[in-house]
């Protein structure tokens, strides 16, 4: 059974369709990136999983149940949807102690999560003096209070410097390696690419793609570039083998679709055709994301 499952989820706000027949799952031991443009329904979906909004139809389940049916919700799922949602006059430690007391957790757990998130030196400072990166760490500490099986984090990299991003990447991977399910939404695609194992991409409230990060990127249909003194002959051979070939304006250069570099190189070798260059540009997560969603701007 998946840790999180969204089943044909629909959510309307009046005439606005925020989520449209959306289905996906999140498994244990995996960091899953939840990606989509502004207004794609990510926040609504995460709120539905946490029982903060009621689906118009469909289901959003945690450990196979609606959130409100969980026996120990704080031990099942820890979430951070807004790192700024903290009283500025409280210290970080006081904020966490309040949350721990409300959840029936021992106060000793507060010091443990402060240490995990490297906030112990700042634990007695008022939150209004925290940087955005420190607030993100505090939000993660709050999510970890119940030692949950599942973590759901909305934009956890916002405000982090490069060192902080590396720290976040390491801790999320460590938590997943302990068997937890980790779901993060982010618009920092370059960071997501270094952090996640699986990707769920949505657009206009609908699922665009779910799969491994490697699978998503390798589906990028970028052509191979081939340079050869016998380009015309090679083109005929490639097209006869089922590849799609076009010129790039240079007489010795071809752009080849639907054939791997290994297939191209083998075919050329079998016919004694010299190759001056054989390369294929590797798509990035951002390239593939923009291709799937048709977005040209920033994403959230």
Helices and strands as residue ranges (DSSP letters): E 4-13, E 16-26, E 31-35, H 42-49, E 57-62, G 67-69, H 73-76, E 77-80, H 92-102, H 108-116, G 120-122, G 127-129, H 132-144, E 150-154, H 162-177, E 181-185, H 189-195, E 198-203, E 206-212, H 213-218, E 224-227, H 231-240, E 244-247, E 253-257, H 261-270, E 277-280, H 285-293
